């Protein structure tokens, strides 16, 4: 029975990993993709606008 207790954790992790990958793949794209892309673009634009170049000289 030691082999059963040795195999259970890897099998559980493999099933969990498969479900996570499947969920990620299924949620990519779809009808909300444009909305999500627009939100990311807005956040990036705000971050770039917040970075202001300084007028000092680099010595």
C-alpha distance matrix in Angstrom:
0.0 3.8 5.3 5.3 6.8 8.8 10.2 11.2 14.1 15.8 15.6 17.2 19.7 20.6 21.3 23.3 25.2 26.1 27.5 29.5 31.0 31.8 33.5 35.5 36.7 37.7 39.7 41.7 45.2 46.2 49.1 48.6 48.6 52.3 52.2 49.3 51.1 54.3 52.7 51.2 54.6 56.3 54.1 54.7 58.4 58.5 56.7 59.1 62.1 61.0 61.1 64.8 66.1 68.1 71.7 71.5 71.8 68.9 70.3
3.8 0.0 3.8 5.4 5.3 6.2 8.7 10.3 12.4 13.9 14.7 16.3 18.2 19.4 20.7 22.4 23.9 25.2 26.8 28.4 29.9 31.1 32.8 34.4 35.8 37.1 38.9 40.7 44.3 45.6 48.6 47.9 47.6 51.3 51.1 48.1 49.8 53.0 51.2 49.6 53.0 54.7 52.3 52.7 56.5 56.6 54.6 56.9 60.0 58.8 58.7 62.3 63.5 65.4 68.9 68.6 68.8 65.9 67.2
5.3 3.8 0.0 3.8 5.5 4.9 6.1 8.7 11.1 11.7 12.2 14.5 16.3 16.9 18.3 20.4 21.7 22.7 24.6 26.3 27.4 28.6 30.6 32.2 33.2 34.6 36.7 38.3 41.8 43.2 46.3 45.8 45.4 49.1 49.1 46.2 47.7 51.0 49.5 47.8 51.1 53.0 50.8 51.0 54.8 55.1 53.2 55.3 58.5 57.5 57.4 61.0 62.2 64.2 67.7 67.5 67.6 64.7 66.1
5.3 5.4 3.8 0.0 3.8 5.3 5.2 6.1 9.4 10.7 10.3 12.0 14.6 15.3 16.1 18.2 20.0 20.8 22.2 24.2 25.7 26.5 28.3 30.2 31.3 32.4 34.5 36.4 39.9 40.9 44.0 43.5 43.3 47.1 47.0 44.1 45.9 49.1 47.6 46.1 49.5 51.3 49.1 49.7 53.4 53.6 51.9 54.2 57.2 56.3 56.4 60.1 61.5 63.6 67.2 67.1 67.5 64.7 66.3
6.8 5.3 5.5 3.8 0.0 3.8 5.6 5.5 7.6 9.9 10.5 11.4 13.5 15.1 16.1 17.4 19.3 20.8 22.0 23.6 25.3 26.6 28.0 29.7 31.2 32.4 34.1 36.1 39.6 40.8 43.7 42.9 42.8 46.5 46.2 43.2 45.0 48.1 46.3 44.8 48.2 49.8 47.5 48.1 51.8 51.9 50.0 52.4 55.4 54.3 54.4 58.0 59.4 61.4 65.0 64.9 65.2 62.5 64.0
8.8 6.2 4.9 5.3 3.8 0.0 3.8 5.8 6.9 8.0 9.5 11.2 12.5 13.8 15.6 17.0 18.2 19.8 21.6 22.8 24.2 25.7 27.4 28.8 30.2 31.8 33.5 35.0 38.7 40.2 43.2 42.4 41.9 45.6 45.5 42.4 43.9 47.1 45.4 43.7 47.0 48.8 46.4 46.7 50.5 50.7 48.6 50.9 54.0 52.9 52.8 56.4 57.6 59.6 63.1 62.9 63.1 60.2 61.6
10.2 8.7 6.1 5.2 5.6 3.8 0.0 3.8 5.8 5.8 6.3 8.7 10.3 10.8 12.5 14.4 15.6 16.7 18.6 20.2 21.4 22.7 24.6 26.1 27.2 28.7 30.7 32.3 35.8 37.2 40.4 39.7 39.3 43.0 43.1 40.1 41.6 44.9 43.4 41.8 45.0 47.0 44.8 45.1 48.9 49.3 47.4 49.6 52.7 51.9 51.8 55.5 56.8 58.9 62.5 62.5 62.7 59.9 61.5
11.2 10.3 8.7 6.1 5.5 5.8 3.8 0.0 3.9 5.7 5.2 6.1 8.6 9.9 10.7 12.2 14.2 15.4 16.6 18.3 20.0 21.1 22.6 24.4 25.9 27.0 28.8 30.7 34.3 35.4 38.4 37.7 37.5 41.2 41.0 38.1 40.0 43.1 41.5 40.1 43.5 45.2 43.0 43.7 47.4 47.6 45.9 48.3 51.2 50.3 50.5 54.3 55.8 57.9 61.5 61.7 62.1 59.5 61.2
14.1 12.4 11.1 9.4 7.6 6.9 5.8 3.9 0.0 3.8 5.5 5.1 6.1 8.6 10.0 10.5 12.1 14.2 15.4 16.4 18.2 19.9 21.1 22.5 24.3 25.7 27.1 28.9 32.6 34.0 36.9 35.9 35.6 39.2 38.9 35.8 37.5 40.6 38.8 37.3 40.7 42.3 40.0 40.6 44.3 44.4 42.6 45.0 48.0 46.9 47.1 50.8 52.2 54.3 57.9 58.0 58.4 55.8 57.5
15.8 13.9 11.7 10.7 9.9 8.0 5.8 5.7 3.8 0.0 3.8 5.5 5.1 6.0 8.6 9.8 10.3 12.1 14.2 15.1 16.3 18.1 19.8 20.9 22.3 24.1 25.7 27.2 30.8 32.4 35.6 34.7 34.1 37.7 37.8 34.7 36.1 39.4 37.9 36.1 39.4 41.3 39.1 39.4 43.1 43.6 41.7 43.8 47.0 46.2 46.1 49.8 51.1 53.3 56.8 56.9 57.2 54.5 56.3
15.6 14.7 12.2 10.3 10.5 9.5 6.3 5.2 5.5 3.8 0.0 3.8 5.4 5.0 6.2 8.6 9.8 10.5 12.4 14.3 15.4 16.4 18.4 20.1 21.1 22.5 24.5 26.2 29.7 31.0 34.1 33.6 33.2 36.9 37.1 34.2 35.8 39.1 37.8 36.3 39.6 41.5 39.6 40.0 43.7 44.3 42.7 44.8 47.9 47.3 47.5 51.2 52.6 55.1 58.6 58.9 59.3 56.7 58.6
17.2 16.3 14.5 12.0 11.4 11.2 8.7 6.1 5.1 5.5 3.8 0.0 3.8 5.5 5.2 6.2 8.6 9.9 10.7 12.3 14.3 15.4 16.6 18.5 20.1 21.1 22.7 24.8 28.4 29.5 32.4 31.6 31.5 35.2 35.0 32.1 34.0 37.2 35.6 34.3 37.7 39.4 37.4 38.2 41.8 42.1 40.6 43.0 45.9 45.2 45.6 49.4 51.0 53.4 57.0 57.4 58.0 55.6 57.6
19.7 18.2 16.3 14.6 13.5 12.5 10.3 8.6 6.1 5.1 5.4 3.8 0.0 3.8 5.5 5.0 6.0 8.5 9.8 10.4 12.1 14.0 15.2 16.4 18.2 19.8 21.1 22.8 26.5 28.0 31.0 30.0 29.5 33.2 33.0 29.9 31.6 34.8 33.2 31.6 34.9 36.7 34.6 35.1 38.8 39.2 37.5 39.8 42.8 42.1 42.3 46.1 47.6 49.9 53.5 53.8 54.4 51.9 53.9
20.6 19.4 16.9 15.3 15.1 13.8 10.8 9.9 8.6 6.0 5.0 5.5 3.8 0.0 3.8 5.5 5.1 6.1 8.6 9.9 10.6 12.1 14.2 15.4 16.4 18.2 20.1 21.5 25.1 26.6 29.8 29.2 28.6 32.3 32.5 29.6 31.0 34.4 33.2 31.6 34.7 36.9 35.1 35.3 39.0 39.7 38.1 40.2 43.3 42.9 43.0 46.8 48.2 50.7 54.2 54.7 55.1 52.6 54.7
21.3 20.7 18.3 16.1 16.1 15.6 12.5 10.7 10.0 8.6 6.2 5.2 5.5 3.8 0.0 3.8 5.5 5.1 6.2 8.7 10.0 10.5 12.3 14.4 15.4 16.4 18.4 20.4 23.8 24.9 28.0 27.5 27.3 31.1 31.2 28.5 30.3 33.6 32.4 31.2 34.5 36.4 34.8 35.5 39.0 39.7 38.4 40.6 43.6 43.3 43.7 47.5 49.1 51.8 55.3 56.0 56.6 54.3 56.6
23.3 22.4 20.4 18.2 17.4 17.0 14.4 12.2 10.5 9.8 8.6 6.2 5.0 5.5 3.8 0.0 3.8 5.4 5.2 6.2 8.7 9.9 10.6 12.4 14.3 15.4 16.7 18.8 22.4 23.5 26.4 25.5 25.4 29.1 28.8 26.0 27.9 31.1 29.6 28.4 31.8 33.5 31.7 32.5 36.1 36.5 35.3 37.7 40.5 40.0 40.6 44.3 46.1 48.7 52.3 53.0 53.7 51.5 53.8
25.2 23.9 21.7 20.0 19.3 18.2 15.6 14.2 12.1 10.3 9.8 8.6 6.0 5.1 5.5 3.8 0.0 3.8 5.4 5.1 6.2 8.5 9.9 10.6 12.3 14.2 15.5 16.9 20.6 22.3 25.4 24.5 23.8 27.5 27.6 24.6 26.0 29.4 28.1 26.5 29.7 31.8 30.0 30.4 34.0 34.7 33.3 35.4 38.5 38.1 38.4 42.2 43.8 46.4 49.9 50.6 51.2 48.9 51.1
26.1 25.2 22.7 20.8 20.8 19.8 16.7 15.4 14.2 12.1 10.5 9.9 8.5 6.1 5.1 5.4 3.8 0.0 3.8 5.5 5.2 6.0 8.6 10.0 10.6 12.1 14.3 15.7 19.2 20.6 23.9 23.5 22.9 26.7 27.1 24.4 25.9 29.3 28.5 27.1 30.2 32.4 31.1 31.5 35.0 35.9 34.8 36.8 39.8 39.7 40.1 43.9 45.5 48.3 51.8 52.6 53.2 51.0 53.4
27.5 26.8 24.6 22.2 22.0 21.6 18.6 16.6 15.4 14.2 12.4 10.7 9.8 8.6 6.2 5.2 5.4 3.8 0.0 3.8 5.5 5.0 6.1 8.6 9.9 10.4 12.3 14.5 17.9 18.8 21.8 21.3 21.2 25.0 25.1 22.6 24.5 27.7 26.7 25.7 29.0 30.9 29.6 30.5 33.9 34.6 33.8 36.0 38.8 38.7 39.5 43.2 45.1 48.0 51.5 52.5 53.3 51.3 53.9
29.5 28.4 26.3 24.2 23.6 22.8 20.2 18.3 16.4 15.1 14.3 12.3 10.4 9.9 8.7 6.2 5.1 5.5 3.8 0.0 3.8 5.4 5.1 6.2 8.7 9.9 10.8 12.7 16.3 17.7 20.7 19.6 19.2 22.9 22.8 20.0 21.8 25.0 23.7 22.5 25.9 27.8 26.3 27.0 30.5 31.2 30.2 32.4 35.2 35.1 35.8 39.5 41.4 44.2 47.7 48.7 49.6 47.6 50.2
31.0 29.9 27.4 25.7 25.3 24.2 21.4 20.0 18.2 16.3 15.4 14.3 12.1 10.6 10.0 8.7 6.2 5.2 5.5 3.8 0.0 3.8 5.4 5.1 6.1 8.6 10.0 10.9 14.6 16.5 19.8 19.1 18.1 21.8 22.3 19.5 20.7 24.2 23.5 22.0 25.0 27.3 26.1 26.4 29.9 31.0 29.9 31.8 34.8 35.0 35.4 39.1 40.8 43.7 47.1 48.2 48.9 46.8 49.4
31.8 31.1 28.6 26.5 26.6 25.7 22.7 21.1 19.9 18.1 16.4 15.4 14.0 12.1 10.5 9.9 8.5 6.0 5.0 5.4 3.8 0.0 3.8 5.5 5.2 6.1 8.6 10.2 13.5 14.6 17.9 17.8 17.3 21.1 21.8 19.4 21.0 24.4 23.9 22.9 25.9 28.2 27.4 27.9 31.2 32.4 31.8 33.6 36.4 36.8 37.5 41.2 43.0 46.1 49.5 50.7 51.5 49.7 52.4
33.5 32.8 30.6 28.3 28.0 27.4 24.6 22.6 21.1 19.8 18.4 16.6 15.2 14.2 12.3 10.6 9.9 8.6 6.1 5.1 5.4 3.8 0.0 3.8 5.5 5.2 6.2 8.8 12.1 13.0 15.8 15.2 15.2 19.0 19.1 16.7 18.8 21.9 21.1 20.5 23.7 25.6 24.7 25.7 28.9 29.8 29.4 31.5 34.1 34.4 35.4 39.1 41.2 44.2 47.7 49.0 50.1 48.4 51.2
35.5 34.4 32.2 30.2 29.7 28.8 26.1 24.4 22.5 20.9 20.1 18.5 16.4 15.4 14.4 12.4 10.6 10.0 8.6 6.2 5.1 5.5 3.8 0.0 3.8 5.5 5.3 6.5 10.2 12.1 15.1 14.1 13.2 16.9 17.2 14.5 16.0 19.4 18.7 17.5 20.6 22.8 21.9 22.5 25.8 26.9 26.3 28.2 31.0 31.4 32.2 35.8 37.8 40.9 44.2 45.6 46.6 44.9 47.7
36.7 35.8 33.2 31.3 31.2 30.2 27.2 25.9 24.3 22.3 21.1 20.1 18.2 16.4 15.4 14.3 12.3 10.6 9.9 8.7 6.1 5.2 5.5 3.8 0.0 3.8 5.5 5.5 8.7 10.7 14.2 14.0 12.8 16.5 17.6 15.3 16.4 19.9 19.9 18.8 21.4 24.0 23.5 23.9 26.9 28.5 28.1 29.6 32.4 33.2 33.9 37.4 39.2 42.5 45.7 47.2 48.0 46.3 49.2
37.7 37.1 34.6 32.4 32.4 31.8 28.7 27.0 25.7 24.1 22.5 21.1 19.8 18.2 16.4 15.4 14.2 12.1 10.4 9.9 8.6 6.1 5.2 5.5 3.8 0.0 3.8 5.6 8.0 8.6 11.9 12.2 11.9 15.7 16.6 14.9 16.5 19.8 19.8 19.4 22.1 24.3 24.2 25.0 27.8 29.3 29.3 31.0 33.5 34.3 35.4 38.9 41.0 44.3 47.5 49.2 50.2 48.7 51.7
39.7 38.9 36.7 34.5 34.1 33.5 30.7 28.8 27.1 25.7 24.5 22.7 21.1 20.1 18.4 16.7 15.5 14.3 12.3 10.8 10.0 8.6 6.2 5.3 5.5 3.8 0.0 3.8 6.3 7.1 9.9 9.2 9.1 12.9 13.2 11.3 13.4 16.4 16.2 16.0 18.8 20.8 20.7 21.7 24.5 25.8 25.9 27.8 30.1 30.9 32.2 35.7 37.9 41.2 44.5 46.3 47.5 46.2 49.2
41.7 40.7 38.3 36.4 36.1 35.0 32.3 30.7 28.9 27.2 26.2 24.8 22.8 21.5 20.4 18.8 16.9 15.7 14.5 12.7 10.9 10.2 8.8 6.5 5.5 5.6 3.8 0.0 3.8 6.5 9.7 9.1 7.4 11.1 12.3 10.2 11.2 14.7 15.0 14.3 16.7 19.2 19.3 19.8 22.5 24.2 24.3 25.8 28.3 29.4 30.4 33.8 35.8 39.2 42.3 44.1 45.2 43.9 47.0
45.2 44.3 41.8 39.9 39.6 38.7 35.8 34.3 32.6 30.8 29.7 28.4 26.5 25.1 23.8 22.4 20.6 19.2 17.9 16.3 14.6 13.5 12.1 10.2 8.7 8.0 6.3 3.8 0.0 3.7 6.8 7.0 4.9 8.3 10.3 9.2 9.8 13.0 14.2 14.0 15.8 18.3 19.1 19.6 21.8 23.9 24.4 25.6 27.8 29.3 30.5 33.7 35.8 39.3 42.3 44.4 45.5 44.4 47.7
46.2 45.6 43.2 40.9 40.8 40.2 37.2 35.4 34.0 32.4 31.0 29.5 28.0 26.6 24.9 23.5 22.3 20.6 18.8 17.7 16.5 14.6 13.0 12.1 10.7 8.6 7.1 6.5 3.7 0.0 3.8 5.6 5.6 8.6 10.2 10.3 11.6 14.1 15.3 16.0 17.7 19.7 20.9 21.9 23.8 25.6 26.6 27.9 29.8 31.4 32.9 36.0 38.3 41.8 44.7 47.0 48.3 47.4 50.7
49.1 48.6 46.3 44.0 43.7 43.2 40.4 38.4 36.9 35.6 34.1 32.4 31.0 29.8 28.0 26.4 25.4 23.9 21.8 20.7 19.8 17.9 15.8 15.1 14.2 11.9 9.9 9.7 6.8 3.8 0.0 3.8 5.6 7.2 8.2 9.6 11.3 12.8 14.1 15.7 17.1 18.6 20.2 21.7 23.0 24.7 26.2 27.6 29.0 30.7 32.5 35.5 38.0 41.5 44.4 46.9 48.4 47.8 51.2
48.6 47.9 45.8 43.5 42.9 42.4 39.7 37.7 35.9 34.7 33.6 31.6 30.0 29.2 27.5 25.5 24.5 23.5 21.3 19.6 19.1 17.8 15.2 14.1 14.0 12.2 9.2 9.1 7.0 5.6 3.8 0.0 3.8 5.6 5.2 6.1 8.6 10.0 10.7 12.4 14.2 15.4 16.8 18.5 20.0 21.4 22.8 24.4 25.8 27.3 29.3 32.3 35.0 38.4 41.4 43.8 45.4 44.8 48.3
48.6 47.6 45.4 43.3 42.8 41.9 39.3 37.5 35.6 34.1 33.2 31.5 29.5 28.6 27.3 25.4 23.8 22.9 21.2 19.2 18.1 17.3 15.2 13.2 12.8 11.9 9.1 7.4 4.9 5.6 5.6 3.8 0.0 3.8 5.4 5.1 6.0 8.5 9.9 10.6 12.1 14.2 15.5 16.4 18.2 20.1 21.2 22.4 24.2 25.9 27.4 30.5 32.8 36.3 39.3 41.6 43.0 42.3 45.7
52.3 51.3 49.1 47.1 46.5 45.6 43.0 41.2 39.2 37.7 36.9 35.2 33.2 32.3 31.1 29.1 27.5 26.7 25.0 22.9 21.8 21.1 19.0 16.9 16.5 15.7 12.9 11.1 8.3 8.6 7.2 5.6 3.8 0.0 3.8 5.5 5.1 6.1 8.6 9.9 10.4 12.2 14.3 15.3 16.2 18.3 20.0 20.9 22.2 24.3 26.0 28.8 31.2 34.8 37.5 40.1 41.6 41.2 44.7
52.2 51.1 49.1 47.0 46.2 45.5 43.1 41.0 38.9 37.8 37.1 35.0 33.0 32.5 31.2 28.8 27.6 27.1 25.1 22.8 22.3 21.8 19.1 17.2 17.6 16.6 13.2 12.3 10.3 10.2 8.2 5.2 5.4 3.8 0.0 3.8 5.5 5.1 6.3 8.8 9.9 10.6 12.5 14.4 15.3 16.7 18.6 20.1 21.1 22.8 24.9 27.8 30.5 33.9 36.8 39.4 41.2 40.9 44.4
49.3 48.1 46.2 44.1 43.2 42.4 40.1 38.1 35.8 34.7 34.2 32.1 29.9 29.6 28.5 26.0 24.6 24.4 22.6 20.0 19.5 19.4 16.7 14.5 15.3 14.9 11.3 10.2 9.2 10.3 9.6 6.1 5.1 5.5 3.8 0.0 3.8 5.4 5.1 6.3 8.6 9.9 10.8 12.4 14.2 15.5 16.7 18.5 20.0 21.4 23.2 26.4 29.0 32.4 35.4 37.7 39.4 38.8 42.3
51.1 49.8 47.7 45.9 45.0 43.9 41.6 40.0 37.5 36.1 35.8 34.0 31.6 31.0 30.3 27.9 26.0 25.9 24.5 21.8 20.7 21.0 18.8 16.0 16.4 16.5 13.4 11.2 9.8 11.6 11.3 8.6 6.0 5.1 5.5 3.8 0.0 3.8 5.4 5.2 6.1 8.6 10.0 10.6 12.2 14.3 15.4 16.4 18.2 20.0 21.5 24.5 26.8 30.4 33.2 35.6 37.1 36.5 40.0
54.3 53.0 51.0 49.1 48.1 47.1 44.9 43.1 40.6 39.4 39.1 37.2 34.8 34.4 33.6 31.1 29.4 29.3 27.7 25.0 24.2 24.4 21.9 19.4 19.9 19.8 16.4 14.7 13.0 14.1 12.8 10.0 8.5 6.1 5.1 5.4 3.8 0.0 3.8 5.5 5.0 6.1 8.7 9.9 10.4 12.3 14.3 15.2 16.3 18.4 20.3 23.0 25.6 29.1 31.9 34.5 36.3 36.1 39.7
52.7 51.2 49.5 47.6 46.3 45.4 43.4 41.5 38.8 37.9 37.8 35.6 33.2 33.2 32.4 29.6 28.1 28.5 26.7 23.7 23.5 23.9 21.1 18.7 19.9 19.8 16.2 15.0 14.2 15.3 14.1 10.7 9.9 8.6 6.3 5.1 5.4 3.8 0.0 3.8 5.5 5.1 6.3 8.7 9.9 10.7 12.5 14.4 15.4 16.7 18.9 21.9 24.8 28.1 31.1 33.6 35.5 35.2 38.8
51.2 49.6 47.8 46.1 44.8 43.7 41.8 40.1 37.3 36.1 36.3 34.3 31.6 31.6 31.2 28.4 26.5 27.1 25.7 22.5 22.0 22.9 20.5 17.5 18.8 19.4 16.0 14.3 14.0 16.0 15.7 12.4 10.6 9.9 8.8 6.3 5.2 5.5 3.8 0.0 3.8 5.4 5.2 6.2 8.6 10.0 10.6 12.3 14.2 15.4 17.0 20.2 22.8 26.2 29.3 31.5 33.2 32.6 36.0
54.6 53.0 51.1 49.5 48.2 47.0 45.0 43.5 40.7 39.4 39.6 37.7 34.9 34.7 34.5 31.8 29.7 30.2 29.0 25.9 25.0 25.9 23.7 20.6 21.4 22.1 18.8 16.7 15.8 17.7 17.1 14.2 12.1 10.4 9.9 8.6 6.1 5.0 5.5 3.8 0.0 3.8 5.5 5.1 6.1 8.6 9.9 10.5 12.2 14.2 15.7 18.5 20.9 24.4 27.2 29.8 31.4 31.1 34.7
56.3 54.7 53.0 51.3 49.8 48.8 47.0 45.2 42.3 41.3 41.5 39.4 36.7 36.9 36.4 33.5 31.8 32.4 30.9 27.8 27.3 28.2 25.6 22.8 24.0 24.3 20.8 19.2 18.3 19.7 18.6 15.4 14.2 12.2 10.6 9.9 8.6 6.1 5.1 5.4 3.8 0.0 3.8 5.4 5.1 6.2 8.6 9.9 10.5 12.3 14.6 17.2 20.2 23.5 26.3 29.0 31.0 31.0 34.7
54.1 52.3 50.8 49.1 47.5 46.4 44.8 43.0 40.0 39.1 39.6 37.4 34.6 35.1 34.8 31.7 30.0 31.1 29.6 26.3 26.1 27.4 24.7 21.9 23.5 24.2 20.7 19.3 19.1 20.9 20.2 16.8 15.5 14.3 12.5 10.8 10.0 8.7 6.3 5.2 5.5 3.8 0.0 3.8 5.5 5.2 6.2 8.7 9.9 10.6 12.8 15.9 18.9 22.0 25.2 27.5 29.6 29.3 32.8
54.7 52.7 51.0 49.7 48.1 46.7 45.1 43.7 40.6 39.4 40.0 38.2 35.1 35.3 35.5 32.5 30.4 31.5 30.5 27.0 26.4 27.9 25.7 22.5 23.9 25.0 21.7 19.8 19.6 21.9 21.7 18.5 16.4 15.3 14.4 12.4 10.6 9.9 8.7 6.2 5.1 5.4 3.8 0.0 3.8 5.4 5.0 6.1 8.5 9.9 11.0 14.2 16.6 20.0 23.1 25.3 27.0 26.6 30.1
58.4 56.5 54.8 53.4 51.8 50.5 48.9 47.4 44.3 43.1 43.7 41.8 38.8 39.0 39.0 36.1 34.0 35.0 33.9 30.5 29.9 31.2 28.9 25.8 26.9 27.8 24.5 22.5 21.8 23.8 23.0 20.0 18.2 16.2 15.3 14.2 12.2 10.4 9.9 8.6 6.1 5.1 5.5 3.8 0.0 3.8 5.4 5.1 6.1 8.6 10.1 12.6 15.3 18.7 21.5 24.1 26.1 26.2 29.8
58.5 56.6 55.1 53.6 51.9 50.7 49.3 47.6 44.4 43.6 44.3 42.1 39.2 39.7 39.7 36.5 34.7 35.9 34.6 31.2 31.0 32.4 29.8 26.9 28.5 29.3 25.8 24.2 23.9 25.6 24.7 21.4 20.1 18.3 16.7 15.5 14.3 12.3 10.7 10.0 8.6 6.2 5.2 5.4 3.8 0.0 3.8 5.5 5.1 6.1 8.9 11.4 14.7 17.7 20.7 23.3 25.6 25.8 29.5
56.7 54.6 53.2 51.9 50.0 48.6 47.4 45.9 42.6 41.7 42.7 40.6 37.5 38.1 38.4 35.3 33.3 34.8 33.8 30.2 29.9 31.8 29.4 26.3 28.1 29.3 25.9 24.3 24.4 26.6 26.2 22.8 21.2 20.0 18.6 16.7 15.4 14.3 12.5 10.6 9.9 8.6 6.2 5.0 5.4 3.8 0.0 3.8 5.4 5.1 6.6 10.0 12.9 15.9 19.3 21.4 23.5 23.2 26.7
59.1 56.9 55.3 54.2 52.4 50.9 49.6 48.3 45.0 43.8 44.8 43.0 39.8 40.2 40.6 37.7 35.4 36.8 36.0 32.4 31.8 33.6 31.5 28.2 29.6 31.0 27.8 25.8 25.6 27.9 27.6 24.4 22.4 20.9 20.1 18.5 16.4 15.2 14.4 12.3 10.5 9.9 8.7 6.1 5.1 5.5 3.8 0.0 3.8 5.4 5.4 8.1 10.5 14.0 17.0 19.3 21.2 21.1 24.8
62.1 60.0 58.5 57.2 55.4 54.0 52.7 51.2 48.0 47.0 47.9 45.9 42.8 43.3 43.6 40.5 38.5 39.8 38.8 35.2 34.8 36.4 34.1 31.0 32.4 33.5 30.1 28.3 27.8 29.8 29.0 25.8 24.2 22.2 21.1 20.0 18.2 16.3 15.4 14.2 12.2 10.5 9.9 8.5 6.1 5.1 5.4 3.8 0.0 3.8 5.5 6.9 10.1 13.2 15.9 18.7 21.1 21.7 25.4
61.0 58.8 57.5 56.3 54.3 52.9 51.9 50.3 46.9 46.2 47.3 45.2 42.1 42.9 43.3 40.0 38.1 39.7 38.7 35.1 35.0 36.8 34.4 31.4 33.2 34.3 30.9 29.4 29.3 31.4 30.7 27.3 25.9 24.3 22.8 21.4 20.0 18.4 16.7 15.4 14.2 12.3 10.6 9.9 8.6 6.1 5.1 5.4 3.8 0.0 3.8 6.0 9.6 12.1 15.3 17.6 20.2 20.6 24.2
61.1 58.7 57.4 56.4 54.4 52.8 51.8 50.5 47.1 46.1 47.5 45.6 42.3 43.0 43.7 40.6 38.4 40.1 39.5 35.8 35.4 37.5 35.4 32.2 33.9 35.4 32.2 30.4 30.5 32.9 32.5 29.3 27.4 26.0 24.9 23.2 21.5 20.3 18.9 17.0 15.7 14.6 12.8 11.0 10.1 8.9 6.6 5.4 5.5 3.8 0.0 3.8 6.5 9.3 12.7 14.8 17.0 17.1 20.7
64.8 62.3 61.0 60.1 58.0 56.4 55.5 54.3 50.8 49.8 51.2 49.4 46.1 46.8 47.5 44.3 42.2 43.9 43.2 39.5 39.1 41.2 39.1 35.8 37.4 38.9 35.7 33.8 33.7 36.0 35.5 32.3 30.5 28.8 27.8 26.4 24.5 23.0 21.9 20.2 18.5 17.2 15.9 14.2 12.6 11.4 10.0 8.1 6.9 6.0 3.8 0.0 3.8 6.3 9.4 11.9 14.5 15.3 19.0
66.1 63.5 62.2 61.5 59.4 57.6 56.8 55.8 52.2 51.1 52.6 51.0 47.6 48.2 49.1 46.1 43.8 45.5 45.1 41.4 40.8 43.0 41.2 37.8 39.2 41.0 37.9 35.8 35.8 38.3 38.0 35.0 32.8 31.2 30.5 29.0 26.8 25.6 24.8 22.8 20.9 20.2 18.9 16.6 15.3 14.7 12.9 10.5 10.1 9.6 6.5 3.8 0.0 3.8 6.5 8.9 11.0 11.9 15.6
68.1 65.4 64.2 63.6 61.4 59.6 58.9 57.9 54.3 53.3 55.1 53.4 49.9 50.7 51.8 48.7 46.4 48.3 48.0 44.2 43.7 46.1 44.2 40.9 42.5 44.3 41.2 39.2 39.3 41.8 41.5 38.4 36.3 34.8 33.9 32.4 30.4 29.1 28.1 26.2 24.4 23.5 22.0 20.0 18.7 17.7 15.9 14.0 13.2 12.1 9.3 6.3 3.8 0.0 3.8 5.6 8.4 9.9 13.4
71.7 68.9 67.7 67.2 65.0 63.1 62.5 61.5 57.9 56.8 58.6 57.0 53.5 54.2 55.3 52.3 49.9 51.8 51.5 47.7 47.1 49.5 47.7 44.2 45.7 47.5 44.5 42.3 42.3 44.7 44.4 41.4 39.3 37.5 36.8 35.4 33.2 31.9 31.1 29.3 27.2 26.3 25.2 23.1 21.5 20.7 19.3 17.0 15.9 15.3 12.7 9.4 6.5 3.8 0.0 3.8 6.7 9.4 12.6
71.5 68.6 67.5 67.1 64.9 62.9 62.5 61.7 58.0 56.9 58.9 57.4 53.8 54.7 56.0 53.0 50.6 52.6 52.5 48.7 48.2 50.7 49.0 45.6 47.2 49.2 46.3 44.1 44.4 47.0 46.9 43.8 41.6 40.1 39.4 37.7 35.6 34.5 33.6 31.5 29.8 29.0 27.5 25.3 24.1 23.3 21.4 19.3 18.7 17.6 14.8 11.9 8.9 5.6 3.8 0.0 3.8 6.6 9.2
71.8 68.8 67.6 67.5 65.2 63.1 62.7 62.1 58.4 57.2 59.3 58.0 54.4 55.1 56.6 53.7 51.2 53.2 53.3 49.6 48.9 51.5 50.1 46.6 48.0 50.2 47.5 45.2 45.5 48.3 48.4 45.4 43.0 41.6 41.2 39.4 37.1 36.3 35.5 33.2 31.4 31.0 29.6 27.0 26.1 25.6 23.5 21.2 21.1 20.2 17.0 14.5 11.0 8.4 6.7 3.8 0.0 3.8 6.1
68.9 65.9 64.7 64.7 62.5 60.2 59.9 59.5 55.8 54.5 56.7 55.6 51.9 52.6 54.3 51.5 48.9 51.0 51.3 47.6 46.8 49.7 48.4 44.9 46.3 48.7 46.2 43.9 44.4 47.4 47.8 44.8 42.3 41.2 40.9 38.8 36.5 36.1 35.2 32.6 31.1 31.0 29.3 26.6 26.2 25.8 23.2 21.1 21.7 20.6 17.1 15.3 11.9 9.9 9.4 6.6 3.8 0.0 3.8
70.3 67.2 66.1 66.3 64.0 61.6 61.5 61.2 57.5 56.3 58.6 57.6 53.9 54.7 56.6 53.8 51.1 53.4 53.9 50.2 49.4 52.4 51.2 47.7 49.2 51.7 49.2 47.0 47.7 50.7 51.2 48.3 45.7 44.7 44.4 42.3 40.0 39.7 38.8 36.0 34.7 34.7 32.8 30.1 29.8 29.5 26.7 24.8 25.4 24.2 20.7 19.0 15.6 13.4 12.6 9.2 6.1 3.8 0.0
